[in-house]
Amino acid sequence: MPTMTRETPARALIFDMDGTIVDNMRFHEDAWGRLLKAHGLPFDADEFFHRTAGMASDEILRPLFPAAGPDEITRLGHDKELFYREAYRPHVAALPGLLALMARADAAGIPMAVASAAPPGNIDVVIDTLGLRSRFATIIAPSQGFRGKPNPDLFLGAAERMKIAPEDCIVFEDAPNGIEAARRAGMRAVAIMTMLDADAFSGFDNVIASATDFTALDGLPALRFS
């Protein structure tokens, strides 16, 4: 990453949502398990998370239901998200330290974005329940025509909309697919360990820190905004 160092202060922050802004991935796992088991398909939660986290719903469903047409894929995705929202809505809460980090970024004039593979209804549940929509310069999702992670499109789209060079952005992610997407975008990343431990991210040279939540990041040089 020749154009920056690990310590260079960020000029923009990009947040994944599920498992990063909120600790909700187990609710997603339960919803996927409920859907797949209802259709007689096997489900291993750990394998499924490693393989699919950060992908758009239709990207996950198409290989699982190869005979299904577009309308059926849409219906299956809709069913899964209904299961998830029904279970998670009463539990929405920001990950510890997130709001404090956002306040520091706001005070320093650092723009922030969400880049999530979630469908619009799921984004609404989290972002609007937490009252954060006005705090973000943009919210990027596959529903706007972007490919899901590990493709870099979501992160590059966020940087472009904020008018910040990719190398000046820091991405917060909880999944290897997301960290890889940030790497392909030329962005540094912080691994948020809501589902996986630090070993899962050890092979990525763009990871500048790993933490269980945002409270541990106060002293990170790249987040001492200039």
N, C-alpha and C positions, 0 to 999 in steps of 0.2 A: 504494500500500500504506500507507494513512494511519495504521494502528494500530501501526506499528513502523518502525524505521529499519533500514538495512542493517547497522548496527553493533550493534544490540540483541542481547545475549547470548542464545543459544538456550536453551530450556528442555527441548527434546527433539530427538533426531536420528532421521531416517528414511532408511534406505539402500535404494535399489534393489540388486539382487544382481548380475545378469549385466552385465558390463562396468563394475561399480562396486566391489563387494566383491572380485570376481575379474575378471581380464582374459581372458574366455573367449568373446567374441562371435564371433571367427573360427571357433571350433569349432561354434558354432550355425550360422553361415553355411554351413560345409561340409556340415553335416547337412541343412539346408534344400535346398542345391544338389543333394545326392545324392538326396533324396526327389523333388524336382520333375523332375529330369532323368530319373529312373527312370520317371516317368509322362508323359514327352514334353513337359513344359512348359519354357518358357524361364526362365532365371535370371540376373539381374544383381545381384550381391552388394550393390553400393552403393545401388542403387535400392531393393532389398528391405529393407535395414537402415533407410533413411530412412522408408520407408512403414510398417513393421511393428514396429519395436523398441518393446517395452513392451506390445504387444497379447497377449492370451491366444491359445493355439495354435488353438483352434476359430474365433476371430475372424479369424485369418489364413487358415485353410484353407477356410472356407465359400465365399468368393468365387472361390477358385482351383479348387474342385471343386463347381460349382453343382448338379450332378446327384447328388451324393453325399448319402446319408441320414445321420442322426446316428451310426449304428453305424460306417459307413465313415469319417466324419470322425474319430471316436474312434480307429479303427485306424490311420489315416494319422498322426495326432498321436503315437500310441504308437510307430510305426515311426521317426518323426523323432527322438523323444527317446532311443530306444535307440541310434540312430546317434551322437547327441551324447554320451551318457554313456559309451559304449564308447570314444570317442576322447578325451574330456576327463578322465576320472577320474584317470589317472596324472599330470595336470598341475595339479591344484588347488593354488592358492597365493594368499594374501591380497595385495591390492594394497599396495605399499609405503606405510608410514605409517598404514595402517588400524588396526592393533592398538594403536599408540601413542595415536591419537585416542580409541579406545574406552576405553583405560585412563584417560585424562584425564577422559572423560565419567563413567566409573564412579566415579572419586575425587570428582567434584563432585556425584554423585547425579543425573546427567542420564540419564533413561530413553532407550532406543534401540529401534528397531523395524526390521524388514525389510518392505518392500512391493514384492513382485515378481510379475511375470506368469508366472513359472515354475511348472510343475506340481510336485506334492509330491516326486516322485522326484528331480527336479533340485535342489530346495531341499535335500533331505537330503544329496545328494552334496557340495554346497558347505559348508553350515552344519555338518554333522556331521563331515566330513573336517577342517575347520578347528577343530572343538571350540568353536563359538561359540553354540550354541543357548541355553545358560543365560545368556548375556550380553544377550539381547534380551527386552524386556518382552512383545513379541508378534511374530508373523510373519503377514503378511496376503498372500493370494493369490486369484486368481479361482476356484480350486477351492472356496473358502469362500462363493461366491455374489456376489463383487464383480466389477464390470465392469473390464476392462483399461484401460490408459492409451491415449489422453489423457484419458479420464474421470478425475475426481478421487477416485473411490470408494476406491481402495486407500489413498491417503494420508489421507483423512478418516477411514477406518476405523481406521488406525493411531493417529491423534491421539485419537480417541474412546476407544480401548482404553487408551491411556496417560493419559487424563484431562488432556490438554494442549491448550490452544487452538491452532487451526491456525496463527495468526500467530506463535506462539512456537516453531514447529517449523522445522527446516532439513532440506531434502531433498537427498540426494546422488544424482545421476542422470548417465547417459552418453548419453542420447538425447533429441532434441527432443520426442518424444511424452511422455516422462516429465517434462521441464521444463514442458511445457504442462499436464500433469496437476497438477503442483505449483502452477502459476499459478492454475489454476481452483480449487484448494483454498485459495487465499489464503496460500500458503507461499513463503518464500524458498528458493532453490535454489543449489547449487554444481554446476557442470558438470564432470564427470570426463571428460577427453579421452582415453579409451582407443581410440576409433574415429574421432572427429571433432575438428576444431580449433575454436578459440574463435569463428571466424566463424559456425559453425553455430548458435551460441547467442546471437548478438549482438542478435537481435530480441526477446529476452525481458527484460522489465523486472524480473522477480523473480530473475534471476541475479546473485548478489553476488560470485562469483568463478568462475574457470575454472582447472583444474589437471590435469596429466597423472596425478597420484596424490595421496595425502593428505599427503605429506611437505612439500608447498609451502603447506600451510594452517595451519601452527602459529601464524603471526602474525595470522590473520584475526580481527578484533575480535569478530565474532559467535560465534566458537568460544573466546573467553576466558570461560569459564563463570563466572557469578556464584554 
